[in-house]
Amino acid sequence: MAGNRTPQTLRQQLVRYLREAEGPVGIRELGAAFGLSKKEAHVHLEHIDKSLRAFGEKLEVEPAECGKCGFVFAKRERISSPGRCPSCKSEHIHPPRFHLGPPDSGSRS
């Protein structure tokens, strides 16, 4: 039978979207494209990150940045946006952006 394909799960669709994006994608863009709240999108991205690692790929995160003083949250390990800048205490934070990184050359087996 022609067209007998299994439909993709939401997380598979998110991975495909990230692969086909022309650049890093913000959480709001993902939410709008898939009808997800920010919290739902974060949960899916965390799971996708763990799943991709099993295949030698990884979810690359461009860190959040303070819109007032430019502080970059480079050491932050969580995917979600921080609430306030530790440097200037501003709440004007540019959220992190996501894209898929290349497979690890020395992946663990």
N, C-alpha and C positions, 0 to 999 in steps of 0.2 A: 504494500500500500504506500502510495506517495504521501509525504507529509506526516509520517508517523514518528514525530519527534517528541521526546519528553519535554514538557515545559520547564523552563529554568526557574529555580527558586529565586526569591528576592535577593538573597546574598550573591547568587551567581549573576544576577542582573546588575547588581551594584559593582561587582568586580569587572564585568564587561564594560560598564559605563566608565569606570576609572581607567581601564585600559585604552578605551577609545577617545578619552578626553584629550584635548590639545594641550592641556597644562594642568596644574594643580586645581583641585576642586574644593570648594568650601562646604561646610556642613549644611548651610542654608540652601545651596544649590542642589545638593543631594536630596535634602528634605523636600524641596519643591518638585524635583524630577520624579520622586517616588512616593509622594504623599506621606512623608514621615515627619514626626516631631524631631527636634534636635536630640532629645534623649534616646529615641528609638534608633536614629541614625548612628549615634555614638555606640550603642550596644552592638549594632550590626558591624560597624567598623572594627571594634575590638575583637569580635569573633573572626572576621575576615582576616585580620592581622595574624591571629593564631593559626588559622587554616593555611594561609599562604606560606608561613614559615615551614610547615611540613613539606612543602613542595619546593623549598629553596628560594621563594620569592618573599618580598616584604612590602608592607604598606609604609611608604615614605611619608613623613609628616614635616611640613614646613611649619616651624613653631609659631605660636601666637606672639603678637608684638603689641606693646603699649602704643596707643595712638597719640599719647601726649608727650612722653619722653623718649620713646623708641626702644625701651628695654625689650630684649628678645628672650622669651622663655625657652631657651635652648636645652636646658637640663630637665625640663618637665617630661615625665614619662606617660602621663595620662593623655588620652586623646581629646578629652573635653577642654573647653576654654577656661582659663583661669578667671576668677571674678574680679581681681584687683591687682594692680601693679605693686610689687614689693618695693620698688624704688621711689615712685612718686605718689602712690596710693590712688591713682586714677582708675576709674572703672571703664574707661574708653579703650577696650582691648580689641585688636583685630584678631579674629579667631584663626586657629591653625587651618592649613589647607593640605589636601591629601592627593597622592598619586602613587602608582605602583612602581616600585623600584625594580631594577634588573635582578634576575636570579643570582643568588650567591655563587661565586665561582668555586668556593670550597664548601659546598653544602655537606652537612653531616648525614651519615647513613646509619 
